[in-house]
Structure formats: C-alpha cells, structure tokens
Amino acid sequence: MRDRRTPPPPGALLSRVLGMLMLAVLLTFGALSAVIADDVRSPTAAPAKASSGKAAADAKPVNAPAPAEVLNAARTQLEGLENRLASETPSEDELLEMRGQAGETATRIRAVVNDLSPRAAAINAQLAQLGPRPAEGAPPEAETTAREREERERNLAELQAGISLAEALLVQTAQLTTAINDHRRLVFANELFEQRPSLLSPWLWKEAMAGVPEALETARGLFGNWLGQAVERTRSGRAAATLASLAVWAGLYRLQRRFLPQLTHRDREEKNPERLRRVMKALGLIIGVTLPFVAAIITLFMALDAEGLTQGRMETIVVGLLLSVGFIFFMRALTRALLAPGLPSWRLFALDDDTAMWLYRASATLTVVLVVGNLLQDIVAAIDSNLALVALADGLAAFSFAVVMFVTLQGLRRRTKPIEEDFGPYVPSEPQLWSLLRAAAWLATFAIMLAALTGFIAFASFIVDQVVWVSTVVGLFFLLTTLIDEIAIEMPRRNSRVSLVLQTSVGLRRRTLEQIGILFSGVIKLILIALGVMLILAPWGVESNDVFSSLRSVQNGFTIGEVRMSPVEILGAIITFAVTLTVSRIIQRWLSARFLPSTGLDVGIRNSIATGVGYVGFFLAVGIACTQLGLSLDRVAIVAGALSVGIGFGLQSIVNNFVSGLILLWERPIKVGDWVVVGPEEGYVKRINVRATEIETFDRAAVIVPNSSLVSGTVKNWLHRDRLGRLIVSIGVSYTADPDEVRELMLACAKAHPQVLDTPAPHVLLMGFEPTMLRFELRCFIPNVENRLTVSSDLRFAVLRTLRERDLVPVRPMVWEEWRFGRATRADDEGGYNHHHGQDDTGAATT
C-alpha cells in the first residue's frame, strides 16, 4: 500500500483533477437549477417563452410566415427601438434588453436573406438556360419560351426586392446596435468618472461622521432582527436546511482533509520534479481548496434562502460575506499554487524564496483589505447611509488597497538584487516581463491614490477591481497554458506512455506527434487568449454577446467588390483546394512510381509527364476553389490583369524562371538524370522545379540553378542524345623514340580495352613538337560517356606500363620559360639552386 505522502504519478493526478472539475460542474448545476426554474416560472420569462414558442412555430414549414410579413414586422420593431432610444434615457439594463431585441430581429432578417438568395440564384440559372431575348429584327421566339421567361423575370424581381429590403434592414439593425452600444459606453463613462468630494475634503468627513450614529443604530436594528429570526427558527425546529448545509460543509471539509494531501503534497526534499507534476500539483491545490468551500457556500446560501434569512437588505450582506469567504480561500490557493512559498523546486517560474514569501504575504494582506473594504461598502449600502458615508467608505477602501500595494512594491524594490558591474550601469537580474508588471503595478497604485484623493471614487474602486481581476485571470491563464504545453508538446518529446501507445497502436511517428501537439497547443492557446481577453474586457461593458454578434455578422458574409464571401464558404474552398491538390499529388506519385516505369519511357520523359500532371492538378484545384467562392473566369482575368503590373515590375524574374521551367519540360533540352556542365559546376540533374533546377555534383553537393540560366545560357549536356562519348589520352615521349612504334603501342592498348569501340575506330595523333618531347594523343569512343574517367585511367595505366616495357619512358612536361632560362639544369645543382633563391647550404634564409 502506497504511503499518502508519496506523490502519485501525473496520470493519477490528472484523473483526480478532472474528477474534481466534474464535481464542481455538478454542484454548480444543482445550485443554479432552482434559480433557472424560478426564472422560467417568473412573469418576466413569459415573453422569452413565448418568443421561443414562436421560434419553434417559425421552424415549421407549414405555419412559417411569408418573408414580406417577417420584414414588415422587423421594420416596425426597429422603428420602435429607434424612437425609444431617441426619446428616453434608458438605463443599462434597458439598453441590454434593447440590444437583445435588435439581435433577434437581425437573426430573423438574415434567415429571410438565406431563404431568398438560393431561390434567386436558381431563377438566374434558369434564365441563363433560356438565353437572352431576341434582338430587334430577329425571328420571334416561341410563345411558351417567352411566357416562361416573363414569369421567371417577375419572380426574380420580387425576390431581389425582398433581398434588397432585407439587406437595408440589416444595415438599419447594425446602425441601431451601434447607437445602443454608444449609449451604453456613455452611461458607463458617466458612472465611472462621476466626481464626488475628495478624501481630503473636511466637508466629506464632517457629513460622514454626522451620519455615523444613525447608521450604527440602523445596523444594530437590522442585525438584531436577523439574529432574532435565526434564533426563533432554530428554537422552533425550522432550521433543518441550515443544519443540513452545515453537515454538508463538514462532510466536504472531511473529504478535503482526506484527499487534498494526495493532490497537493509537494515534497520539500525533491530537487527537480517534472514541470508537468508541478503544474498538476498547482492546479490540484486550487481545485482541492476552492471547490469544497464554494460548494459549501452555495449549499449554505440555499439553506438560508429556504429559511427566509436572505430577504430584504440582508441579502446583500449575506451574499457579500459568503463570497468574501470563498474569495479568501481561492486567492490563498492561487497564490500558493503560483508562488510555492518555501518550495523553490516546485515553483513554475524563476523567483527567489524571499521574494516569493513577500509576495505571498502581500497577496494575503491585499485580499483581506479588499474583502473588508467590500463588506464595509455592502453594509453601508444595505443600511441606506447618507451619500457622504458611502463615498467615504468607498474611498477609504480603495485608498487602503493602494497603500498596501505601495508597501508591497517598496518591499520588492528593496529585495531586487542588481548585478553591479565595474564599468557601466546596473544590470537588473529580473526578466523584462517582470519589470513591465512592476511598472504597471506602480502606475495602478498612483492612479488609485490620485483618483481617491481628487474625488473620483468610482474610478479608484474600478481600478482596484481591475487589478484583482486581471491578476486572477493572468494567473489562471499561465497555469492552463503551462499545462497545455506540458501535455501537448513536452510529453511526446519525452516518449511518455501516451506517446508510446500512440506510436505503436496508431502508427504515428514521434515527429508527427510533436507537430500535432504543437498545433493542438496553439489552437487551445488561441481559445484561452480569446476567453481571457473577453473576461478582462467584461468589466468595461464588453460582453460576450458583443463578440458573438460580431462573429455572427462575419459568419453571414462580407462583400469584396461584387463578390460576397463568408467564412464557411472560404473554409469550404480551402478544403476543396486541399482535397483536389491531394488527389492530384496521389495521381502524380502513382504515375511516377507505378505506371510510367512500366511504359519503358525515358526517365526525362517520365519526369516531364509527372511534373506536368502536378501543374495541371494545382491549377485545377485553384480553379475549382475560385468557382466555389463565386469567382468567375472574367473576374479572375481582371485580378490577373491587375497583378500583371506587379509582375512586370517585381515578379519578372520569378515568371521568367517559371516559363523557362515549362520550356525545359516541353522541349527537354535537359532531362532528369542528364550529366550537364553549367559554368564551373557539373553533375547530374536531380529535379526540375518551377523556379530552379537542382544539380547534384560528383562531390554530392546540390547546386540550384535558375531555369532562365539553363534556357538562355550555354549548357553542356553529355547525355542529351545518347551515351556515346569520346575520350582523349595525352602523353609525351622523348625525341629519341620511334613515333610509329609509339602509335602502334597506344593503339594496341586501346583495342585491348573492352569498353573502347571498334567503330568509330581509335586513332593516335601526333599533336606537336614541344621543347623536350613529342606530344601524342589517343582518341577513342566508348559506349557510355559516364565511364570516361575510369576508361581514361585504365588506358593511361596500360600505355605507361607498355612504354616502360619498351624503355620508352614518358618525359615530364616542361614549360617554355623553364626551358628558356635553363632552370631545369640549375635545379640539379641543389646548392646553386638554393643559393639562387636566397638560401645557404643548410636551407636557412640569407639576406
């Protein structure tokens, strides 16, 4: 049996964390089910229910209203919303309701457009099949055809009128939504930047102190009544729900004490735990500490609500108190998970112990100050205190939070250990991101203090809430992205158990798994970034409905010129292009590997056919994708004409190489497998691409030559027509040798070699009279020029051996200058030669 203190493997940790998440979902669903039921039963939910019933009725084809009726109703509703917005000053809730109605209207209008557009396109296609009307003076068309054309044109005109009206209403809806959002931002700005008396104002303190006795008396009566009701229900035996909630709390606390150490135990002696285990322990700590308390708080609130102890003004205080307790435990777990005080080996980022402990304590202090300030604000608001006391409570809460932040940042500044250099400025030891975070914290601190002291209490409280909210979102984002990276990227690289199972069972390679992991990690990170941005912007009045409405408008399509596109159509065109291109590549590979080798064609012809099929498949995929997007050939020609200007200036070289590549594939002056010489380089042609040709030299080096250089330049191709080639073996003998005997010996050596052809017959030529020798050349033909070097070497060996047997030793070639000045004679005298070059007999340099 494994010891509880022994850390479980990452797989067990993952299963437990997922189990705790499922428990949280179930508890949250159970807690909210009653609220949702109340909303459904409430009178305010009747319109929604009716609207949903109406939507269900609209979904039925039999009872579906006509498009004209839908558009007329939408126009009436939009006009009513515009008049309401212009004549009234609606509140934030009313503005949200109006925006929701405008969104529902836009949805119905888009449904009409989606219904009418395919019908109009079908009638256009039918009219195209009927052809144009006869010109004046031409024979009239058949009566049936004319009647059909008139009827279809009339139907098309009606559909186009409906589509035009719907699109105009969509524009009107977008304008109305923009106006509503502008009003919401104006209301938000007015509330946020409302100026009240400053904390330094004596009048504020005087008025607030004057209202303190009345506030205390009201609070005493409010809490006394609440405690009296609680005691009365307890004595009368009607506190069963509360007692049951306390029992649930005790049970959850017991479960936490039982399973939390297994999730969160981090051995202080373990020096270098895996990063996956560290992040799993951190997430387990947050979930294991927070979930039981959240579940207990929800249960206790439901019990108090069932007992009638959350009625009236006490509801704000009870909810604030319960949320404050849950927030304290959550922030404590989050800071412990991120900072790991006293456990440097389990920390997820580089931070020394002293700084981590200081930040942990500062976070606890800030949490307590924030909670106390919020509770004070809730109590002051619940007892209906005067405005001076409310402003003073809000201002003191924000200013106290800023003071604690100031002390925290000062402590961090003293704990920063810069690296002192002998010459030059201080070099900070912390990363750049950490410096940016500290700068942002200092800016927020001074902004809170300045706003509180100048009377902008609401703005100061808003900054406080944003600091806490953004810090929480960023901390959770860091933990989740680290977990995603470890699971999706690092586990395949470490050959984990899951990676090995996928490699052996599915047949995926390790590099493929790494690529899939990187793509998966990138997609999840984009989703998390979008979710984080939405959460951060939520307090600024930007809700998810705003984002989703923008996404829906983009999804319905956008117009570029005369072409209307939508993300769905673009995605379909991309998929079509990929599928068509993949099919063409499969056909190309089948031709190259299976069919063309069985035809007996030349390698170059096979390569040209396969490459041509690849080009045709690519252009076919582009054409099909453009057709699916609604881009006709004339529009593509217009785009191509516009691009021709750019091609003439910036893409001339690329087009030249592309056309040259097509010429090489068609005329085939150079084929794959040819032995070519291009300038100083020579080798075999390995591949003819769109832009350049790849040549592999005899040293196994790849030379990339632009196709235009091969077409317009001079290229030697040893294998253009056939493999027949000629080789020359040159040798020099002394003047004392018999030229006829030398010729016969060299011819005999050539005829004795098996690769020298008899026709054309080999022959020997006397090429010249040099100062010290006679120059002879043996010229012969071989069937495969690729063996030129080997045959030349064999012939040289044979000629040298034969001449030495006849005492006809070849003479070393001597340049004309050496013969002229007689250096060869002086070179025999070592002392004279060295003396001539400025050296003595020992080889040392002389002056």
Secondary structure as UniProt FT lines:
FT   TURN            4..5
FT   HELIX           10..41
FT   HELIX           43..45
FT   HELIX           46..59
FT   TURN            61..63
FT   HELIX           67..87
FT   HELIX           92..130
FT   TURN            136..137
FT   HELIX           143..192
FT   TURN            199..200
FT   HELIX           202..210
FT   HELIX           212..235
FT   TURN            236..237
FT   HELIX           240..264
FT   TURN            268..269
FT   HELIX           275..306
FT   TURN            307..308
FT   TURN            312..313
FT   HELIX           314..339
FT   TURN            341..342
FT   HELIX           344..346
FT   HELIX           353..382
FT   TURN            383..384
FT   HELIX           387..415
FT   HELIX           432..454
FT   HELIX           457..485
FT   HELIX           486..490
FT   HELIX           491..493
FT   TURN            494..495
FT   HELIX           497..501
FT   HELIX           502..506
FT   HELIX           510..537
FT   HELIX           538..540
FT   HELIX           544..555
FT   STRAND          558..560
FT   TURN            561..562
FT   STRAND          563..565
FT   HELIX           567..590
FT   HELIX           591..595
FT   HELIX           596..599
FT   HELIX           603..628
FT   TURN            629..630
FT   HELIX           633..649
FT   HELIX           652..667
FT   TURN            672..673
FT   STRAND          675..678
FT   TURN            679..680
FT   STRAND          681..688
FT   STRAND          692..697
FT   TURN            698..699
FT   STRAND          702..706
FT   HELIX           707..712
FT   STRAND          716..717
FT   TURN            718..719
FT   STRAND          725..733
FT   TURN            735..736
FT   HELIX           739..752
FT   TURN            754..755
FT   STRAND          763..769
FT   STRAND          774..782
FT   HELIX           785..787
FT   HELIX           788..805
FT   TURN            806..807
FT   HELIX           816..821
FT   HELIX           823..828
FT   HELIX           830..836
FT   TURN            837..838
FT   TURN            841..842
//
